[in-house]
């Protein structure tokens, strides 16, 4: 494992968002986007000019909701209901570029979301595959870092891919937090 001079933050095990919290986020955010779809469809039906741009409007709404809101301190409605936030390995809020790339990994394939939810159950930091690739954590809203360690790179063999992914090294005495 290659170490870097960069420092990252790690959290207590109870502060990482687990399966049920993430599932709640997915359900709430999906319900919101379904409601947005219905509202846009009704508006488009009433205003014929908008009907031509329905899908562009809906995709823009999805992007604003899933990328722009996640890069803000507000978070999505699902994040607010579940009481979680998205942070980088250093414990900072993600910028728009990072949330956009993270969203891109979600929409690359239809099985990414179920695989993400399955993978995070086995991970001590409750990271989904896209979190691992992007170097992010989903933690409780008011979680404070339990410690800091150097960011190191670990090889992961996954679905015939060899990935080199960043992770935060923990002190041995704090590794069970």
C-alpha positions as CSV (number, residue, x, y, z in Angstrom):
1,X,0.0,0.0,0.0
2,X,1.4,3.3,-1.0
3,X,1.2,6.2,1.5
4,X,0.9,9.8,0.8
5,X,1.6,12.9,2.8
6,X,-2.0,13.9,2.7
7,X,-4.0,13.5,5.9
8,X,-7.6,12.1,6.0
9,X,-10.3,11.8,8.6
10,X,-11.9,8.7,9.9
11,X,-15.1,8.4,12.0
12,X,-16.4,6.1,14.7
13,X,-18.2,3.0,13.2
14,X,-21.6,4.2,14.4
15,X,-21.1,7.5,12.5
16,X,-21.0,5.9,9.0
17,X,-24.3,5.6,7.2
18,X,-25.3,2.0,7.0
19,X,-27.6,0.0,4.8
20,X,-30.9,1.2,6.3
21,X,-30.0,4.9,6.3
22,X,-28.8,4.8,2.7
23,X,-31.9,2.8,1.7
24,X,-34.0,5.6,3.4
25,X,-32.1,8.2,1.4
26,X,-32.7,6.3,-1.9
27,X,-36.4,5.9,-1.2
28,X,-37.0,9.5,-0.1
29,X,-35.0,11.0,-3.0
30,X,-36.6,8.6,-5.5
31,X,-40.1,9.7,-4.2
32,X,-39.1,13.4,-4.6
33,X,-37.8,12.8,-8.2
34,X,-41.0,10.9,-9.0
35,X,-43.0,13.8,-7.7
36,X,-40.9,16.2,-9.8
37,X,-41.5,14.0,-12.8
38,X,-45.3,14.2,-12.3
39,X,-45.3,17.9,-11.8
40,X,-43.2,18.6,-14.8
41,X,-45.4,16.2,-16.9
42,X,-48.5,18.1,-15.8
43,X,-46.9,21.5,-16.6
44,X,-45.6,20.2,-19.9
45,X,-49.1,19.0,-20.8
46,X,-50.6,22.4,-20.0
47,X,-47.8,24.4,-21.8
48,X,-47.1,22.8,-25.3
49,X,-43.8,24.7,-25.7
50,X,-42.4,22.9,-22.6
51,X,-43.5,19.5,-23.9
52,X,-40.7,19.6,-26.5
53,X,-38.1,20.0,-23.6
54,X,-39.7,17.7,-21.0
55,X,-36.8,15.3,-20.8
56,X,-34.2,18.0,-20.7
57,X,-36.1,19.8,-17.9
58,X,-36.4,16.6,-16.0
59,X,-32.7,15.6,-16.4
60,X,-31.7,19.1,-15.3
61,X,-34.0,18.8,-12.3
62,X,-32.4,15.5,-11.4
63,X,-28.9,16.9,-11.8
64,X,-29.7,20.0,-9.7
65,X,-31.2,17.8,-7.0
66,X,-28.7,14.9,-6.9
67,X,-25.4,16.9,-7.6
68,X,-25.9,20.5,-6.8
69,X,-27.8,20.0,-3.5
70,X,-25.4,17.3,-2.4
71,X,-22.5,19.7,-2.9
72,X,-24.2,22.3,-0.7
73,X,-24.6,22.2,3.1
74,X,-28.3,21.6,2.6
75,X,-28.1,18.1,1.1
76,X,-31.1,16.4,-0.5
77,X,-34.3,15.8,1.3
78,X,-33.3,12.1,1.6
79,X,-30.0,13.2,3.3
80,X,-31.9,15.5,5.6
81,X,-34.5,12.9,6.6
82,X,-31.8,10.2,7.2
83,X,-29.6,12.7,9.0
84,X,-26.5,12.1,6.9
85,X,-24.0,14.1,4.8
86,X,-21.4,13.4,2.2
87,X,-17.8,14.2,2.9
88,X,-14.4,13.6,1.3
89,X,-11.6,11.5,2.8
90,X,-10.3,14.7,4.5
91,X,-13.8,15.3,6.1
92,X,-14.7,18.3,3.8
93,X,-18.0,18.8,1.9
94,X,-17.7,17.7,-1.7
95,X,-17.5,20.3,-4.5
96,X,-19.8,20.3,-7.5
97,X,-17.3,18.4,-9.7
98,X,-16.9,15.6,-7.1
99,X,-20.7,15.2,-6.6
100,X,-21.2,15.2,-10.4
101,X,-18.6,12.5,-10.9
102,X,-20.1,10.5,-8.0
103,X,-23.5,10.8,-9.7
104,X,-22.0,9.6,-12.9
105,X,-20.9,6.3,-11.3
106,X,-24.5,5.8,-10.1
107,X,-26.0,6.2,-13.6
108,X,-23.3,4.2,-15.5
109,X,-25.2,1.0,-15.1
110,X,-28.5,-0.3,-13.8
111,X,-27.0,-2.6,-11.2
112,X,-24.8,0.0,-9.6
113,X,-27.2,1.1,-6.9
114,X,-28.1,-2.5,-5.7
115,X,-24.4,-3.4,-5.8
116,X,-23.5,-0.3,-3.8
117,X,-26.0,-1.2,-1.1
118,X,-24.7,-4.8,-0.9
119,X,-21.0,-3.8,-0.9
120,X,-21.3,-1.3,1.9
121,X,-22.6,-3.9,4.3
122,X,-19.2,-5.6,4.2
123,X,-17.1,-2.5,4.4
124,X,-15.9,-1.2,7.9
125,X,-16.3,2.4,6.7
126,X,-19.6,1.6,5.0
127,X,-18.4,2.8,1.6
128,X,-20.1,1.8,-1.5
129,X,-18.0,1.2,-4.6
130,X,-18.6,4.7,-6.0
131,X,-17.6,6.1,-2.6
132,X,-14.4,4.1,-2.7
133,X,-13.6,5.3,-6.2
134,X,-14.4,8.9,-5.4
135,X,-12.8,8.9,-2.0
136,X,-16.0,9.8,-0.1
137,X,-17.9,8.8,3.0
138,X,-21.6,9.1,3.9
139,X,-21.6,9.9,7.7
140,X,-24.2,11.1,10.2
141,X,-25.0,14.8,9.9
142,X,-23.3,15.9,13.1
143,X,-20.5,13.3,13.1
144,X,-17.0,14.5,14.1
145,X,-13.8,12.9,13.0
146,X,-12.6,10.3,15.5
147,X,-9.1,10.7,14.3
148,X,-6.8,11.4,11.4
149,X,-4.4,9.3,9.4
150,X,-2.4,9.4,6.2
151,X,-4.2,8.7,3.0
152,X,-2.9,5.5,1.4
153,X,-3.7,3.7,-1.8
154,X,-4.9,0.1,-1.8
155,X,-5.4,-2.3,-4.8
156,X,-8.8,-3.8,-5.1
157,X,-9.8,-6.5,-7.6
158,X,-13.4,-6.1,-8.5
159,X,-15.4,-7.6,-11.3
160,X,-12.2,-8.3,-13.4
161,X,-10.9,-4.7,-12.7
162,X,-7.8,-3.8,-10.8
163,X,-8.5,-0.5,-9.0
164,X,-6.2,1.6,-6.9
165,X,-8.3,3.3,-4.4
166,X,-7.6,5.9,-1.6
167,X,-8.4,5.1,2.0
168,X,-7.5,6.6,5.4
169,X,-5.0,4.7,7.5
170,X,-6.1,4.4,11.1
171,X,-4.1,4.1,14.3
172,X,-4.2,0.6,15.6
173,X,-5.7,1.6,19.0
174,X,-8.5,3.5,17.3
175,X,-9.3,1.0,14.5
176,X,-12.2,-0.5,16.5
177,X,-14.1,2.8,16.8
